[in-house]
Amino acid sequence: MKLSERLEWNAADRHILDCAGFPLERIDELDNTFQQINESLVISICTLAEPILLEQPDYSTIILPKELVMQFKDDIDQQFSGVSSSARQTLWSFASQYLWNSCHNALSAIKHEKRFNDPELGDFFRALEDAKKSGFSFERTLLNK
């Protein structure tokens, strides 16, 4: 999703940017850059050779390298040099959070899918997923016993 679309959906972030003095009508100027970074991050997450655990000290750095985030900050600073640093910083904070969420969601989706391939528990997870899709409530079943 483009940066401008994310901000269209998020009225609170839009309002904060407006209060910070960011020209919202120009936000689409960053759509291509944001989209390229987001897509490259998702691709790098999908091609990771080993599983990543949330407990790993370098978890954040692996899924969202600091270099890319700082490059995006530089792009914002260059493209919006006439806008206050506070407004640029606010936009960068929101965009960084959107990138983080996208990366985390991609990794979660991969881990969710890998559960089905587990040699011992794969059948259980597939059956549980099928039950969820057909409206079966695990909690309700446990309470009735």
Secondary structure as GFF3:
##gff-version 3
##sequence-region A 1 145
A	DSSP	alpha_helix	3	9	.	.	.	ID=ss1
A	DSSP	alpha_helix	11	20	.	.	.	ID=ss2
A	DSSP	three_ten_helix	24	30	.	.	.	ID=ss3
A	DSSP	alpha_helix	31	46	.	.	.	ID=ss4
A	DSSP	alpha_helix	59	63	.	.	.	ID=ss5
A	DSSP	alpha_helix	66	79	.	.	.	ID=ss6
A	DSSP	alpha_helix	85	115	.	.	.	ID=ss7
A	DSSP	alpha_helix	122	133	.	.	.	ID=ss8
A	DSSP	alpha_helix	138	143	.	.	.	ID=ss9
###
